[in-house]
Amino acid sequence: MSISKIEWTEVTWNPTTGCSKVSEGCAHCYAEVMAHRLQAMGAPGYDNGFELQLMPDRLMQPVKRTKPTRYFVNSMSDLFHEEIPDSYIEQVFDIIAQTPRHSYQILTKRERRMAEYFKTHVIPSNVWMGVTVENAKHGVPRIDYLRQINAQIRFISIEPLLEDLGELDLTGIHWVIVGGESGAKARPMDEKWVLPIKKQCDQQGSAFFFKQWGTWGQDNIKRTKKANGRLLLGRTWDAYPKVV
């Protein structure tokens, strides 16, 4: 568990580590790069690099934290990965249910397993459930699966945004995060893809959060350091969903 540099959360909690690729958004996975770096440093939990690993010794971490906190669950993995047993996912949600003082943001690219799991399990009221939407082929269909989930907050992370997504049905989607890709092999993001998403959020009532341009700036220049990395239309956009 560590304080996060991710702009839209506070603390990361990784009861599992490691993952595998399922779509175009995974091609240059930041977590995979970080996992191999941590492996080289000898960090606990990364002795097998980015291979999936359950970390039961981390399950109790949120219980020990008394300050109400917004957690991003599995920033280094995917809670609905096909190799994680239902019994272990249940343990994660048991901890979440035991700690209503915290909010938990869970993001997945495995929308089918997510939907199947919640057919027989009740989602705790302090869960923000989200899916990644990187393109039209793989990402946009995930939104329909997310809409089936009776979560207090449903959100989509459009990062990395890889193309124009066209018209989006944001019915029942409370929050939309948009960002470009980071890293040496990052693919550029076009402002012409971003602005229609913001417009549709405004029209359909979804809170809009612009996370970053990434390695390629708004000016379509690749750089090692971000320049005006969070500005869109000359300002930052940091809206959060309303929690009832």
C-alpha positions as CSV (number, residue, x, y, z in Angstrom):
1,M,0.0,0.0,0.0
2,S,1.4,3.4,-1.0
3,I,0.5,7.0,-1.5
4,S,-0.4,7.3,-5.2
5,K,0.9,9.7,-7.8
6,I,-2.2,8.9,-9.9
7,E,-4.2,12.1,-10.0
8,W,-7.6,10.7,-9.4
9,T,-7.0,8.6,-6.3
10,E,-5.2,8.8,-3.0
11,V,-3.7,5.4,-2.1
12,T,-3.1,2.2,-4.1
13,W,-3.8,-1.2,-2.6
14,N,-2.6,-4.3,-4.4
15,P,-3.9,-7.5,-2.9
16,T,-2.7,-9.1,-6.2
17,T,0.2,-8.2,-8.5
18,G,0.8,-9.1,-12.1
19,C,-1.5,-9.4,-15.1
20,S,-1.7,-10.4,-18.8
21,K,-2.6,-8.6,-21.9
22,V,-6.2,-8.6,-23.2
23,S,-6.5,-5.7,-25.7
24,E,-4.8,-2.8,-27.4
25,G,-4.7,-0.7,-24.3
26,C,-2.4,-3.3,-22.7
27,A,0.3,-3.1,-25.3
28,H,2.6,-0.7,-23.4
29,C,1.3,-1.4,-19.9
30,Y,2.8,1.0,-17.3
31,A,2.3,-1.6,-14.5
32,E,4.3,-4.2,-16.4
33,V,7.2,-1.8,-16.8
34,M,7.0,-0.9,-13.1
35,A,6.8,-4.5,-12.0
36,H,10.0,-5.4,-13.8
37,R,11.7,-2.4,-12.3
38,L,10.5,-3.4,-8.8
39,Q,11.7,-7.0,-9.5
40,A,15.2,-5.7,-10.2
41,M,15.1,-3.8,-6.9
42,G,14.1,-6.9,-5.0
43,A,10.7,-5.4,-3.9
44,P,8.3,-7.8,-2.1
45,G,5.6,-9.2,-4.4
46,Y,7.5,-8.8,-7.6
47,D,10.0,-11.7,-7.4
48,N,8.2,-13.2,-10.5
49,G,8.1,-9.9,-12.3
50,F,4.6,-9.4,-13.9
51,E,3.3,-12.9,-13.4
52,L,0.1,-13.0,-11.5
53,Q,0.5,-13.5,-7.8
54,L,-1.9,-13.4,-4.9
55,M,-0.8,-11.3,-1.9
56,P,-2.9,-12.3,1.1
57,D,-0.5,-10.6,3.5
58,R,-1.8,-7.3,2.1
59,L,-5.5,-7.9,2.6
60,M,-5.6,-6.3,6.0
61,Q,-3.9,-3.1,5.0
62,P,-7.0,-0.9,4.7
63,V,-8.4,-2.2,8.0
64,K,-5.3,-0.8,9.7
65,R,-5.8,2.7,8.2
66,T,-8.2,4.8,10.3
67,K,-8.3,7.9,8.1
68,P,-11.0,7.8,5.4
69,T,-9.2,7.1,2.2
70,R,-9.9,6.7,-1.5
71,Y,-8.2,3.5,-2.6
72,F,-7.4,2.4,-6.1
73,V,-7.6,-1.4,-5.9
74,N,-5.0,-3.3,-7.9
75,S,-3.2,-0.6,-9.8
76,M,-0.6,-3.3,-10.6
77,S,-3.1,-6.0,-11.6
78,D,-6.8,-6.7,-12.5
79,L,-9.1,-8.0,-9.7
80,F,-11.1,-9.9,-12.2
81,H,-8.2,-11.7,-13.9
82,E,-9.2,-15.2,-15.0
83,E,-6.6,-16.8,-12.7
84,I,-7.8,-15.2,-9.5
85,P,-10.2,-17.5,-7.7
86,D,-13.7,-16.3,-6.8
87,S,-12.8,-17.2,-3.2
88,Y,-10.0,-14.7,-3.2
89,I,-12.1,-11.9,-4.8
90,E,-14.6,-12.5,-2.0
91,Q,-11.9,-11.9,0.6
92,V,-11.1,-8.6,-1.1
93,F,-14.7,-7.5,-1.0
94,D,-15.1,-8.7,2.6
95,I,-12.3,-6.2,3.6
96,I,-14.0,-3.5,1.5
97,A,-17.3,-4.2,3.3
98,Q,-15.6,-4.1,6.7
99,T,-14.2,-0.6,6.0
100,P,-17.1,1.7,5.0
101,R,-15.0,4.7,5.9
102,H,-13.0,4.1,2.8
103,S,-14.0,4.3,-0.9
104,Y,-12.5,1.8,-3.3
105,Q,-12.0,2.4,-7.0
106,I,-11.8,-0.9,-9.0
107,L,-10.9,-0.8,-12.7
108,T,-11.0,-3.8,-15.0
109,K,-10.6,-4.8,-18.6
110,R,-12.3,-8.1,-17.9
111,E,-15.9,-6.9,-18.1
112,R,-17.5,-10.3,-18.7
113,R,-16.1,-11.8,-15.5
114,M,-17.0,-8.7,-13.6
115,A,-20.6,-8.9,-14.7
116,E,-20.7,-12.7,-14.1
117,Y,-19.3,-12.3,-10.6
118,F,-21.9,-9.7,-9.5
119,K,-24.8,-11.9,-10.7
120,T,-24.2,-13.8,-7.4
121,H,-22.5,-11.2,-5.2
122,V,-23.7,-7.9,-3.8
123,I,-21.4,-5.0,-4.5
124,P,-20.5,-3.0,-1.3
125,S,-21.9,0.6,-1.3
126,N,-18.4,2.0,-1.0
127,V,-17.1,0.6,-4.3
128,W,-16.6,2.7,-7.4
129,M,-16.7,0.2,-10.3
130,G,-15.0,1.1,-13.6
131,V,-13.9,-0.3,-16.9
132,T,-11.1,0.8,-19.3
133,V,-12.2,2.2,-22.7
134,E,-9.2,2.6,-24.9
135,N,-10.8,2.2,-28.4
136,A,-14.1,1.4,-30.1
137,K,-13.5,-2.3,-30.7
138,H,-12.5,-3.5,-27.3
139,G,-13.3,-0.6,-24.9
140,V,-16.7,0.8,-25.8
141,P,-18.5,-2.5,-25.5
142,R,-17.3,-2.7,-21.9
143,I,-19.6,0.2,-20.9
144,D,-22.7,-1.9,-21.4
145,Y,-21.4,-4.6,-19.0
146,L,-20.6,-1.9,-16.5
147,R,-24.1,-0.5,-16.7
148,Q,-25.3,-3.8,-15.4
149,I,-23.5,-3.4,-12.1
150,N,-25.4,-1.9,-9.2
151,A,-22.5,0.2,-7.9
152,Q,-22.9,3.6,-6.2
153,I,-20.4,5.0,-8.7
154,R,-19.8,3.6,-12.2
155,F,-16.9,5.1,-14.1
156,I,-14.8,4.6,-17.2
157,S,-11.1,5.3,-17.6
158,I,-10.4,6.3,-21.2
159,E,-6.7,5.9,-20.9
160,P,-4.8,5.5,-23.1
161,L,-7.2,7.1,-25.6
162,L,-6.1,5.6,-28.9
163,E,-8.7,6.9,-31.3
164,D,-11.9,8.8,-31.9
165,L,-14.6,6.9,-30.0
166,G,-17.5,8.5,-31.8
167,E,-20.9,8.7,-30.0
168,L,-21.0,7.3,-26.5
169,D,-23.9,6.2,-24.4
170,L,-23.0,7.4,-20.9
171,T,-26.4,6.5,-19.4
172,G,-25.7,5.5,-15.8
173,I,-22.0,6.4,-16.0
174,H,-21.2,8.9,-13.2
175,W,-17.5,9.7,-14.0
176,V,-15.3,9.7,-17.1
177,I,-11.4,9.9,-16.9
178,V,-9.5,10.7,-20.0
179,G,-5.7,10.5,-20.5
180,G,-3.0,9.8,-23.0
181,E,-0.3,7.2,-22.9
182,S,3.0,7.5,-21.1
183,G,6.4,5.8,-21.6
184,A,9.0,5.4,-24.3
185,K,6.7,3.6,-26.7
186,A,3.6,5.8,-26.0
187,R,1.1,6.4,-28.8
188,P,0.0,10.0,-29.3
189,M,-3.5,11.3,-28.3
190,D,-5.3,13.8,-30.5
191,E,-7.2,16.7,-29.0
192,K,-9.9,16.1,-31.6
193,W,-10.6,12.8,-29.9
194,V,-10.7,14.3,-26.4
195,L,-13.1,17.3,-26.9
196,P,-16.0,15.3,-28.2
197,I,-15.8,13.1,-25.0
198,K,-15.9,16.2,-22.8
199,K,-18.9,17.6,-24.7
200,Q,-20.8,14.3,-24.4
201,C,-20.0,14.2,-20.6
202,D,-21.4,17.7,-20.3
203,Q,-24.5,16.8,-22.3
204,Q,-25.2,13.5,-20.5
205,G,-24.3,14.6,-17.0
206,S,-21.1,12.6,-16.4
207,A,-18.3,14.2,-14.4
208,F,-15.2,14.8,-16.6
209,F,-11.7,14.4,-15.3
210,F,-8.7,15.1,-17.7
211,K,-5.8,13.2,-16.3
212,Q,-2.9,13.9,-18.7
213,W,-1.6,14.2,-22.2
214,G,1.1,11.7,-21.5
215,T,4.4,11.4,-23.3
216,W,3.1,13.2,-26.4
217,G,2.0,16.7,-25.6
218,Q,-1.1,18.6,-26.8
219,D,1.2,20.0,-29.5
220,N,1.9,16.5,-30.8
221,I,5.6,16.7,-29.7
222,K,7.1,13.8,-27.9
223,R,9.1,14.7,-24.8
224,T,10.7,13.1,-21.8
225,K,9.1,15.6,-19.4
226,K,5.5,16.7,-19.4
227,A,4.8,20.3,-20.5
228,N,1.4,21.6,-19.6
229,G,0.6,17.9,-19.2
230,R,-2.9,18.4,-17.7
231,L,-4.2,21.4,-19.5
232,L,-7.1,21.1,-21.9
233,L,-8.6,24.3,-23.4
234,G,-6.2,26.2,-21.2
235,R,-7.2,24.8,-17.8
236,T,-7.4,21.6,-15.7
237,W,-10.6,19.5,-15.4
238,D,-10.8,17.7,-12.1
239,A,-14.5,16.9,-11.6
240,Y,-15.5,14.0,-9.4
241,P,-18.8,12.2,-9.2
242,K,-21.3,13.1,-6.5
243,V,-21.4,10.5,-3.7
244,V,-24.8,10.3,-2.1
